[in-house]
Amino acid sequence: MKENERLHKIMEQKDKLNDLIQQYWDDYSGIGTWYFWFNMICVIIPLLILYKKIDRNRIFEICFFGYTVHVLWSNVDSVLSSMNYLIHPHTLSSFLPVGITLTAVLLPVAFMFVYQYCTNRGKYFYLYVILLSMIFAFIFAPISKAFNLLTFFNGMNYFYLFLIDVVIAIIAYWLTRFFANLQRRE
């Protein structure tokens, strides 16, 4: 098969898959389901709380940290989803990235508050990240799984989620501290 033929076949399969995803979303995750409204609340409420409670004196630093968590988790989530390790059966929309509610809003906002709290009060960031990651991986994820908001395949488990949360938060912390230190030197 020639290159153009193979590319055309890939595009046809992607079109079929997108149609199937849209049909699934319309039938099981659309605006008429509780999944949609739950996902909407999981986007709106954390953002409202963030707007009210963020330290405005350090808003760019804290938001950079949250944005880094968001980007890292969104990319990891996309890879895990594309390889069928971690699936979000009910998403906010059929055309947004699959874990948009969790990876774009809920996780970053929660980690932003940990970052803000620890750096404002001189608390040990790594300990609080481990505790929050345990809550997400061993409490929130099983509840999500029980309500069919999260599904594991191919050996994925809660412990791996815990490790991913910790690693992402630590990488985001190091990057944020690095750039904050660069800014202070200027």
Contact map, one row per residue, 1 for C-alpha under 8 A:
111011000000000000000000000000000000000000000000000000000000000000000000000000000000000000000000000000000000000000000000000000000000000000000000000000000000000000000000000000000000000000
111111000000000000000000000000000000000000000000000000000000000000000000000000000000000000000000000000000000000000000000000000000000000000000000000000000000000000000000000000000000000000
111111100000000000000000000000000000000000000000000000000000000000000000000000000000000000000000000000000000000000000000000000000000000000000000000000000000000000000000000000000000000000
011111110000000000000000000000000000000000000000000000000000000000000000000000000000000000000000000000000000000000000000000000000000000000000000000000000000000000000000000000000000000000
111111111000000000000000000000000000000000000000000000000000000000000000000000000000000000000000000000000000000000000000000000000000000000000000000000000000000000000000000000000000000000
111111111100000000000000000000000000000000000000000000000000000000000000000000000000000000000000000000000000000000000000000000000000000000000000000000000000000000000000000000000000000000
001111111110000000000000000000000000000000000000000000000000000000000000000000000000000000000000000000000000000000000000000000000000000000000000000000000000000000000000000000000000000000
000111111111000000000000000000000000000000000000000000000000000000000000000000000000000000000000000000000000000000000000000000000000000000000000000000000000000000000000000000000000000000
000011111111100000000000000000000000000000000000000000000000000000000000000000000000000000000000000000000000000000000000000000000000000000000000000000000000000000000000000000000000000000
000001111111110000000000000000000000000000000000000000000000000000000000000000000000000000000000000000000000000000000000000000000000000000000000000000000000000000000000000000000000000000
000000111111111000000000000000000000000000000000000000000000000000000000000000000000000000000000000000000000000000000000000000000000000000000000000000000000000000000000000000000000000000
000000011111111100000000000000000000000000000000000000000000000000000000000000000000000000000000000000000000000000000000000000000000000000000000000000000000000000000000000000000000000000
000000001111111110000000000000000000000000000000000000000000000000000000000000000000000000000000000000000000000000000000000000000000000000000000000000000000000000000000000000000000000000
000000000111111111000000000000000000000000000000000000000000000000000000000000000000000000000000000000000000000000000000000000000000000000000000000000000000000000000000000000000000000000
000000000011111111100000000000000000000000000000000000000000000000000000000000000000000000000000000000000000000000000000000000000000000000000000000000000000000000000000000000000000000000
000000000001111111110000000000000000000000000000000000000000000000000000000000000000000000000000000000000000000000000000000000000000000000000000000000000000000000000000000000000000000000
000000000000111111111000000000000000000000000000000000000000000000000000000000000000000000000000000000000000000000000000000000000000000000000000000000000000000000000000000000000000000000
000000000000011111111100000000000000000000000000000000000000000000000000000000000000000000000000000000000000000000000000000000000000000000000000000000000000000000000000000000000000000000
000000000000001111111110000000000000000000000000000000000000000000000000000000000000000000000000000000000000000000000000000000000000000000000000000000000000000000000000000000000000000000
000000000000000111111111000000000000000000000000000000000000000000000000000000000000000000000000000000000000000000000000000000000000000000000000000000000000000000000000000000000000000000
000000000000000011111111100000000000000000000000000000000000000000000000000000000000000000000100000000000000000000000000000000000000000000000000000000000000000000000000000000000000000000
000000000000000001111111110000000000000000000000000000000000000000000000000000000000000000000110000000000000000000000000000000000000000000000000000000000000000000000000000000000000000000
000000000000000000111111111000000000000000000000000000000000000000000000000000000000000000000000000000000000000000000000000000000000000000000000000000000000000000000000000000000000000000
000000000000000000011111111110000000000000000000000000000000000000000000000000000000000000000000000000000000000000000000000000000000000000000000000000000000000000000000000000000000000000
000000000000000000001111111111000000000000000000000000000000000000000000000000000000000001101100000000000000000000000000000000000000000000000000000000000000000000000000000000000000000000
000000000000000000000111111111000000000000000000000000000000000000000000000000000000000000000000000000000000000000000000000000000000000000000000000000000000000000000000000000000000000000
000000000000000000000011111111000000000000000000000000000000000000000000000000000000000000000000000000000000000000000000000000000000000000000000000000000000000000000000000000000000000000
000000000000000000000001111111001000000000000000000000000000000000000000000000000000000001000000000000000000000000000000000000000000000000000000000000000000000000000000000000000000000000
000000000000000000000001111111111111000000000000000000000000000000000000000000000000000001111000000000000000000000000000000000000000000000000000000000000000000000000000000000000000000000
000000000000000000000000111111111011000000000000000000000000000000000000000000000000000000011000000000000000000000000000000000000000000000000000000000000000000000000000000000000000000000
000000000000000000000000000011111101100000000000000000000000000000000000000000000000000000000000000000000000000000000000000000000000000000000000000000000000000000000000000000000000000000
000000000000000000000000000011111101000000000000000000000000000000000000000000000000000000000000000000000000000000000000000000000000000000000000000000000000000000000000000000000000000000
000000000000000000000000000111111111100000000000000000000000000000000000000000000000000000000000000000000000000000000000000000000000000000000000000000000000000000000000000000000000000000
000000000000000000000000000010111111110000000000000000000000000000000000000000000000000000000000000000000000000000000000000000000000000000000000000000000000000000000000000000000000000000
000000000000000000000000000011001111111000000000000000000000000000000000000000000000000001110000000000000000000000000000000000000000000000000000000000000000000000000000000000000000000000
000000000000000000000000000011111111111100000000000000000000000000000000000000000000000001110000000000000000000000000000000000000000000000000000000000000000000000000000000000000000000000
000000000000000000000000000000101111111110000000000000000000000000000000000000000000000000000000000000000000000000000000000000000000000000000000000000000000000000000000000000000000000000
000000000000000000000000000000000111111111000000000000000000000000000000000000000000000000000000000000000000000000000000000000000000000000000000000000000000000000000000000000000000000000
000000000000000000000000000000000011111111100000000000000000000000000000000000000000000000110000000010000000000000000000000000000000000000000000000000000000000000000000000000000000000000
000000000000000000000000000000000001111111110000000000000000000000000000000000000000000000010000000010000000000000000000000000000000000000000000000000000000000000000000000000000000000000
000000000000000000000000000000000000111111111000000000000000000000000000000000000000000000000000000000000000000000000000000000000000000000000000000000000000000000000000000000000000000000
000000000000000000000000000000000000011111111100000000000000000000000000000000000000000000000000000011001100000000000000000000000000000000000000000000000000000000000000000000000000000000
000000000000000000000000000000000000001111111110000000000000000000000000000000000000000000000000000010001100000000000000000000000000000000000000000000000000000000000000000000000000000000
000000000000000000000000000000000000000111111111000000000000000000000000000000000000000000000000000000000000000000000000000000000000000000000000000000000000000000000000000000000000000000
000000000000000000000000000000000000000011111111100000000000000000000000000000000000000000000000000000000000000000000000000000000000000000000000000000000000000000000000000000000000000000
000000000000000000000000000000000000000001111111110000000000000000000000000000000000000000000000000000001100100000000000000000000000000000000000000000000000000000000000000000000000000000
000000000000000000000000000000000000000000111111111000000000000000000000000000000000000000000000000000001000100000000000000000000000000000000000000000000000000000000000000000000000000000
000000000000000000000000000000000000000000011111111100000000000000000000000000000000000000000000000000000000000000000000000000000000000000000000000000000000000000000000000000000000000000
000000000000000000000000000000000000000000001111111110000000000000000000000000000000000000000000000000000000000000000000000000000000000000000000000000000000000000000000000000000000000000
000000000000000000000000000000000000000000000111111111000000000000000000000000000000000000000000000000000000100000000000000000000000000000000000000000000000000000000000000000000000000000
000000000000000000000000000000000000000000000011111111000000000000000000000000000000000000000000000000000000000000000000000000000000000000000000000000000000000000000000000000000000000000
000000000000000000000000000000000000000000000001111111000000000000000000000000000000000000000000000000000000000000000000000000000000000000000000000000000000000000000000000000000000000000
000000000000000000000000000000000000000000000000111111100000000000000000000000000000000000000000000000000000000000000000000000000000000000000000000000000000000000000000000000000000000000
000000000000000000000000000000000000000000000000011111110010000000000000000000000000000000000000000000000000000010010000000000000000000000000000000000000000000000000000000000000000000000
000000000000000000000000000000000000000000000000000011111110010000000000000000000000000000000000000000000000000000010000000000000000000000000000000000000000000000000000000000000000000000
000000000000000000000000000000000000000000000000000001111110000000000000000000000000000000000000000000000000000000000000000000000000000000000000000000000000000000000000000000000000000000
000000000000000000000000000000000000000000000000000000111110000000000000000000000000000000000000000000000000000000000000000000000000000000000000000000000000000000000000000000000000000000
000000000000000000000000000000000000000000000000000000111111110000000000000000000000000000000000000000000000000000000000000000000000000000000000000000000000000000000000000000000000000000
000000000000000000000000000000000000000000000000000001111111111000000000000000000000000000000000000000000000000000000000000000000000000000000000000000000000000000000000000000000000000000
000000000000000000000000000000000000000000000000000000000111111100000000000000000000000000000000000000000000000000000000000000000000000000000000000000000000000000000000000000000000000000
000000000000000000000000000000000000000000000000000000000111111110000000000000000000000000000000000000000000000000000000000000000000000000000000000000000000000000000000000000010001000000
000000000000000000000000000000000000000000000000000000100111111111000000000000000000000000000000000000000000000100110000000000000000000000000000000000000000000000000000000000000000000000
000000000000000000000000000000000000000000000000000000000011111111100000000000000000000000000000000000000000000100000000000000000000000000000000000000000000000000000000000000000000000000
000000000000000000000000000000000000000000000000000000000001111111110000000000000000000000000000000000000000000000000000000000000000000000000000000000000000000000000000000000010000000000
000000000000000000000000000000000000000000000000000000000000111111111000000000000000000000000000000000000000000100100000000000000000000000000000000000000000000000000000000110110000000000
000000000000000000000000000000000000000000000000000000000000011111111100000000000000000000000000000000000001101100000000000000000000000000000000000000000000000000000000000100000000000000
000000000000000000000000000000000000000000000000000000000000001111111110000000000000000000000000000000000001000000000000000000000000000000000000000000000000000000000000000000000000000000
000000000000000000000000000000000000000000000000000000000000000111111111000000000000000000000000000000000000000000000000000000000000000000000000000000000000000000000000000100000000000000
000000000000000000000000000000000000000000000000000000000000000011111111100000000000000000000000000000000011001000000000000000000000000000000000000000000000000000000001100100000000000000
000000000000000000000000000000000000000000000000000000000000000001111111110000000000000000000000000000111011000000000000000000000000000000000000000000000000000000000000000000000000000000
000000000000000000000000000000000000000000000000000000000000000000111111111000000000000000000000000000010000000000000000000000000000000000000000000000000000000000000000000000000000000000
000000000000000000000000000000000000000000000000000000000000000000011111111100000000000000000000000000000000000000000000000000000000000000000000000000000000000000000001000000000000000000
000000000000000000000000000000000000000000000000000000000000000000001111111110000000000000000000000000110000000000000000000000000000000000000000000000000000000000000001000000000000000000
000000000000000000000000000000000000000000000000000000000000000000000111111111000000000000000000101100110000000000000000000000000000000000000000000000000000000000000000000000000000000000
000000000000000000000000000000000000000000000000000000000000000000000011111111100000000000000000000000000000000000000000000000000000000000000000000000000000000000000000000000000000000000
000000000000000000000000000000000000000000000000000000000000000000000001111111110000000000000000000000000000000000000000000000000000000000000000000000000000000000000000000000000000000000
000000000000000000000000000000000000000000000000000000000000000000000000111111111000010000000000011000100000000000000000000000000000000000000000000000000000000000000000000000000000000000
000000000000000000000000000000000000000000000000000000000000000000000000011111111100000000000000111000000000000000000000000000000000000000000000000000000000000000000000000000000000000000
000000000000000000000000000000000000000000000000000000000000000000000000001111111110000000000000000000000000000000000000000000000000000000000000000000000000000000000000000000000000000000
000000000000000000000000000000000000000000000000000000000000000000000000000111111111111000000000000000000000000000000000000000000000000000000000000000000000000000000000000000000000000000
000000000000000000000000000000000000000000000000000000000000000000000000000011111111111100000000010000000000000000000000000000000000000000000000000000000000000000000000000000000000000000
000000000000000000000000000000000000000000000000000000000000000000000000000001111111100000000000000000000000000000000000000000000000000000000000000000000000000000000000000000000000000000
000000000000000000000000000000000000000000000000000000000000000000000000000000111111100000000000000000000000000000000000000000000000000000000000000000000000000000000000000000000000000000
000000000000000000000000000000000000000000000000000000000000000000000000000000011111111000000000000000000000000000000000000000000000000000000000000000011100000000000000000000000000000000
000000000000000000000000000000000000000000000000000000000000000000000000000000011111111000000000000000000000000000000000000000000000000000000000000000011111000000000000000000000000000000
000000000000000000000000000000000000000000000000000000000000000000000000000010011001111100000000000000000000000000000000000000000000000000000000000001111001000000000000000000000000000000
000000000000000000000000000000000000000000000000000000000000000000000000000000011001111110000000010000000000000000000000000000000000000000000000000001110000000000000000000000000000000000
000000000000000000000000000000000000000000000000000000000000000000000000000000001000011111100000011000000000000000000000000000000000000000000000000011100000000000000000000000000000000000
000000000000000000000000000000000000000000000000000000000000000000000000000000000000001111100000000000000000000000000000000000000000000000000000000111100000000000000000000000000000000000
000000000000000000000000100110000011000000000000000000000000000000000000000000000000000111110000000000000000000000000000000000000000000000000000000110000000000000000000000000000000000000
000000000000000000000000100010000011001000000000000000000000000000000000000000000000000111111100011110000000000000000000000000000000000000000000000000000000000000000000000000000000000000
000000000000000000000000000011000011001100000000000000000000000000000000000000000000000001111101000110000000000000000000000000000000000000000000000000000000000000000000000000000000000000
000000000000000000000000100011000000000000000000000000000000000000000000000000000000000000111111000000000000000000000000000000000000000000000000000000000000000000000000000000000000000000
000000000000000000001100100000000000000000000000000000000000000000000000000000000000000000111111010000000000000000000000000000000000000000000000000000000000000000000000000000000000000000
000000000000000000000100000000000000000000000000000000000000000000000000000000000000000000001111100000000000000000000000000000000000000000000000000000000000000000000000000000000000000000
000000000000000000000000000000000000000000000000000000000000000000000000000000000000000000011111110100000000000000000000000000000000000000000000000000000000000000000000000000000000000000
000000000000000000000000000000000000000000000000000000000000000000000000010001000000000000000011111100000000000000000000000000000000000000000000000000000000000000000000000000000000000000
000000000000000000000000000000000000000000000000000000000000000000000000000011001000001100100101111100000000000000000000000000000000000000000000000000000000000000000000000000000000000000
000000000000000000000000000000000000000000000000000000000000000000000000010011000000000100100000111111110000000000000000000000000000000000000000000000000000000000000000000000000000000000
000000000000000000000000000000000000000000000000000000000000000000000000010000000000000000110001111111111000000000000000000000000000000000000000000000000000000000000000000000000000000000
000000000000000000000000000000000000001101100000000000000000000000000000000000000000000000110000001111111100000000000000000000000000000000000000000000000000000000000000000000000000000000
000000000000000000000000000000000000000001000000000000000000000000000000000000000000000000000000001111111110000000000000000000000000000000000000000000000000000000000000000000000000000000
000000000000000000000000000000000000000000000000000000000000000000000100110010000000000000000000001111111111000000000000000000000000000000000000000000000000000000000000000000000000000000
000000000000000000000000000000000000000000000000000000000000000000000110110000000000000000000000001111111111000000000000000000000000000000000000000000000000000000000000000000000000000000
000000000000000000000000000000000000000001100110000000000000000000000100000000000000000000000000000111111111100000000000000000000000000000000000000000000000000000000000000000000000000000
000000000000000000000000000000000000000001100100000000000000000000000000000000000000000000000000000011111111110000000000000000000000000000000000000000000000000000000000000000000000000000
000000000000000000000000000000000000000000000000000000000000000000001100000000000000000000000000000001111111111000000000000000000000000000000000000000000000000000000000000000000000000000
000000000000000000000000000000000000000000000000000000000000000001101100000000000000000000000000000000111111111100000000000000000000000000000000000000000000000000000000000000000000000000
000000000000000000000000000000000000000000000110010000000000000001000000000000000000000000000000000000001111111110000000000000000000000000000000000000000000000000000000000000000000000000
000000000000000000000000000000000000000000000000000000000000000000000000000000000000000000000000000000000111111111000000000000000000000000000000000000000000000000000000000000000000000000
000000000000000000000000000000000000000000000000000000000000000001001000000000000000000000000000000000000011111111100000000000001001000000000000000000000000000000000000100000000000000000
000000000000000000000000000000000000000000000000000000000000011011000000000000000000000000000000000000000001111111110000000000000000000000000000000000000000000000000000000000000000000000
000000000000000000000000000000000000000000000000000001000000000000000000000000000000000000000000000000000000111111111000000000000000000000000000000000000000000000000000000000000000000000
000000000000000000000000000000000000000000000000000000000000000000000000000000000000000000000000000000000000011111111100000010011000000000000000000000000000000000000000000000000000000000
000000000000000000000000000000000000000000000000000000000000010010000000000000000000000000000000000000000000001111111110000010000000000000000000000000000000000000000000000010000000000000
000000000000000000000000000000000000000000000000000001100000010000000000000000000000000000000000000000000000000111111111000000000000000000000000000000000000000000000000000000000000000000
000000000000000000000000000000000000000000000000000000000000000000000000000000000000000000000000000000000000000011111111101000000000000000000000000000000000000000000000000000000000000000
000000000000000000000000000000000000000000000000000000000000000000000000000000000000000000000000000000000000000001111111111110010000000000000000000000000000000000000000000000000000000000
000000000000000000000000000000000000000000000000000000000000000000000000000000000000000000000000000000000000000000111111111010000000000000000000000000000000000000000000000000000000000000
000000000000000000000000000000000000000000000000000000000000000000000000000000000000000000000000000000000000000000011111111000000000000000000000000000000000000000000000000000000000000000
000000000000000000000000000000000000000000000000000000000000000000000000000000000000000000000000000000000000000000001111111000000000000000000000000000000000000000000000000000000000000000
000000000000000000000000000000000000000000000000000000000000000000000000000000000000000000000000000000000000000000000111111100000000000000000000000000000000000000000000000000000000000000
000000000000000000000000000000000000000000000000000000000000000000000000000000000000000000000000000000000000000000001111111110000000000000000000000000000000000000000000000000000000000000
000000000000000000000000000000000000000000000000000000000000000000000000000000000000000000000000000000000000000000000100011111110000000000000000000000000000000000000000000000000000000000
000000000000000000000000000000000000000000000000000000000000000000000000000000000000000000000000000000000000000001100110001111111000000000000000000000000000000000000000000000000000000000
000000000000000000000000000000000000000000000000000000000000000000000000000000000000000000000000000000000000000000000000000111111100000000000000000000000000000000000000010000000000000000
000000000000000000000000000000000000000000000000000000000000000000000000000000000000000000000000000000000000000000000000000111111110000000000000000000000000000000000000000000000000000000
000000000000000000000000000000000000000000000000000000000000000000000000000000000000000000000000000000000000000001000100000111111111000000000000000000000000000000000000000000000000000000
000000000000000000000000000000000000000000000000000000000000000000000000000000000000000000000000000000000000001001000000000011111111100000000000000000000000000000000100100000000000000000
000000000000000000000000000000000000000000000000000000000000000000000000000000000000000000000000000000000000000000000000000001111111110000000000000000000000000000000100000000000000000000
000000000000000000000000000000000000000000000000000000000000000000000000000000000000000000000000000000000000000000000000000000111111111000000000000000000000000000000000000000000000000000
000000000000000000000000000000000000000000000000000000000000000000000000000000000000000000000000000000000000001000000000000000011111111100000000000000000000000000000000000000000000000000
000000000000000000000000000000000000000000000000000000000000000000000000000000000000000000000000000000000000000000000000000000001111111110000000000000000000000001101100000000000000000000
000000000000000000000000000000000000000000000000000000000000000000000000000000000000000000000000000000000000000000000000000000000111111111100000000000000000000001000000000000000000000000
000000000000000000000000000000000000000000000000000000000000000000000000000000000000000000000000000000000000000000000000000000000011111111110000000000000000000000000000000000000000000000
000000000000000000000000000000000000000000000000000000000000000000000000000000000000000000000000000000000000000000000000000000000001111111111000000000000000000001000000000000000000000000
000000000000000000000000000000000000000000000000000000000000000000000000000000000000000000000000000000000000000000000000000000000000111111111100000000000000011011000000000000000000000000
000000000000000000000000000000000000000000000000000000000000000000000000000000000000000000000000000000000000000000000000000000000000011111111100000000000000011001000000000000000000000000
000000000000000000000000000000000000000000000000000000000000000000000000000000000000000000000000000000000000000000000000000000000000011111111110000000000000000000000000000000000000000000
000000000000000000000000000000000000000000000000000000000000000000000000000000000000000000000000000000000000000000000000000000000000001111111111000000000000000000000000000000000000000000
000000000000000000000000000000000000000000000000000000000000000000000000000000000000000000000000000000000000000000000000000000000000000111111111100001000000010000000000000000000000000000
000000000000000000000000000000000000000000000000000000000000000000000000000000000000000000000000000000000000000000000000000000000000000011111111110000000000010000000000000000000000000000
000000000000000000000000000000000000000000000000000000000000000000000000000000000000000000000000000000000000000000000000000000000000000000111111111000000000000000000000000000000000000000
000000000000000000000000000000000000000000000000000000000000000000000000000000000000000000000000000000000000000000000000000000000000000000011111111111000000000000000000000000000000000000
000000000000000000000000000000000000000000000000000000000000000000000000000000000000000000000000000000000000000000000000000000000000000000001111111111100000000000000000000000000000000000
000000000000000000000000000000000000000000000000000000000000000000000000000000000000000000000000000000000000000000000000000000000000000000000111111110000000000000000000000000000000000000
000000000000000000000000000000000000000000000000000000000000000000000000000000000000000000000000000000000000000000000000000000000000000000000011111111000000000000000000000000000000000000
000000000000000000000000000000000000000000000000000000000000000000000000000000000000000011000000000000000000000000000000000000000000000000000001111111100000000000000000000000000000000000
000000000000000000000000000000000000000000000000000000000000000000000000000000000000000111000000000000000000000000000000000000000000000000000001111111100000000000000000000000000000000000
000000000000000000000000000000000000000000000000000000000000000000000000000000000000011110000000000000000000000000000000000000000000000000001001101111110000000000000000000000000000000000
000000000000000000000000000000000000000000000000000000000000000000000000000000000000011110000000000000000000000000000000000000000000000000000000100111111000000000000000000000000000000000
000000000000000000000000000000000000000000000000000000000000000000000000000000000001111000000000000000000000000000000000000000000000000000000000000001111111100000000000000000000000000000
000000000000000000000000000000000000000000000000000000000000000000000000000000000001110000000000000000000000000000000000000000000000000000000000000000111111000000000000000000000000000000
000000000000000000000000000000000000000000000000000000000000000000000000000000000001100000000000000000000000000000000000000000000000000000000000000000011111000000000000000000000000000000
000000000000000000000000000000000000000000000000000000000000000000000000000000000000100000000000000000000000000000000000000000000000000000000000000000011111100000000000000000000000000000
000000000000000000000000000000000000000000000000000000000000000000000000000000000000110000000000000000000000000000000000000000000000000000000000000000011111110100000000000000000000000000
000000000000000000000000000000000000000000000000000000000000000000000000000000000000000000000000000000000000000000000000000000000000000000000000000000010011111110000000000000000000000000
000000000000000000000000000000000000000000000000000000000000000000000000000000000000000000000000000000000000000000000000000000000000000011001100000000000001111111000000000000000000000000
000000000000000000000000000000000000000000000000000000000000000000000000000000000000000000000000000000000000000000000000000000000000000011000000000000000000111111100000000000000000000000
000000000000000000000000000000000000000000000000000000000000000000000000000000000000000000000000000000000000000000000000000000000000000000000000000000000001111111110000000000000000000000
000000000000000000000000000000000000000000000000000000000000000000000000000000000000000000000000000000000000000000000000000000000000000010000000000000000000111111111000000000000000000000
000000000000000000000000000000000000000000000000000000000000000000000000000000000000000000000000000000000000000000000000000000000000110111000000000000000000011111111100000000000000000000
000000000000000000000000000000000000000000000000000000000000000000000000000000000000000000000000000000000000000000000000000000000000100000000000000000000000001111111110000000000000000000
000000000000000000000000000000000000000000000000000000000000000000000000000000000000000000000000000000000000000000000000000000000000000000000000000000000000000111111111000000000000000000
000000000000000000000000000000000000000000000000000000000000000000000000000000000000000000000000000000000000000000000000000000000000100000000000000000000000000011111111100000000000000000
000000000000000000000000000000000000000000000000000000000000000000000000000000000000000000000000000000000000000000000000000000001100100000000000000000000000000001111111110000000000000000
000000000000000000000000000000000000000000000000000000000000000000000000000000000000000000000000000000000000000000000000000000000000000000000000000000000000000000111111111000000000000000
000000000000000000000000000000000000000000000000000000000000000000001001100000000000000000000000000000000000000000000000000000000000000000000000000000000000000000011111111100000000000000
000000000000000000000000000000000000000000000000000000000000000000001000000000000000000000000000000000000000001000000000000000001000000000000000000000000000000000001111111110000000000000
000000000000000000000000000000000000000000000000000000000000000000000000000000000000000000000000000000000000000000000000000001000000000000000000000000000000000000000111111111000000000000
000000000000000000000000000000000000000000000000000000000000000000000000000000000000000000000000000000000000000000000000000000000000000000000000000000000000000000000011111111100000000000
000000000000000000000000000000000000000000000000000000000000000011011000000000000000000000000000000000000000000000000000000000000000000000000000000000000000000000000001111111110000000000
000000000000000000000000000000000000000000000000000000000000000010000000000000000000000000000000000000000000000000100000000000000000000000000000000000000000000000000000111111111000000000
000000000000000000000000000000000000000000000000000000000000000000000000000000000000000000000000000000000000000000000000000000000000000000000000000000000000000000000000011111111100000000
000000000000000000000000000000000000000000000000000000000000000010000000000000000000000000000000000000000000000000000000000000000000000000000000000000000000000000000000001111111110000000
000000000000000000000000000000000000000000000000000000000000100110000000000000000000000000000000000000000000000000000000000000000000000000000000000000000000000000000000000111111111000000
000000000000000000000000000000000000000000000000000000000000000000000000000000000000000000000000000000000000000000000000000000000000000000000000000000000000000000000000000011111111100000
000000000000000000000000000000000000000000000000000000000000000000000000000000000000000000000000000000000000000000000000000000000000000000000000000000000000000000000000000001111111110000
000000000000000000000000000000000000000000000000000000000000000000000000000000000000000000000000000000000000000000000000000000000000000000000000000000000000000000000000000000111111111000
000000000000000000000000000000000000000000000000000000000000100000000000000000000000000000000000000000000000000000000000000000000000000000000000000000000000000000000000000000011111111100
000000000000000000000000000000000000000000000000000000000000000000000000000000000000000000000000000000000000000000000000000000000000000000000000000000000000000000000000000000001111111110
000000000000000000000000000000000000000000000000000000000000000000000000000000000000000000000000000000000000000000000000000000000000000000000000000000000000000000000000000000000111111111
000000000000000000000000000000000000000000000000000000000000000000000000000000000000000000000000000000000000000000000000000000000000000000000000000000000000000000000000000000000011111111
000000000000000000000000000000000000000000000000000000000000000000000000000000000000000000000000000000000000000000000000000000000000000000000000000000000000000000000000000000000001111111
000000000000000000000000000000000000000000000000000000000000000000000000000000000000000000000000000000000000000000000000000000000000000000000000000000000000000000000000000000000000111111
000000000000000000000000000000000000000000000000000000000000000000000000000000000000000000000000000000000000000000000000000000000000000000000000000000000000000000000000000000000000011111
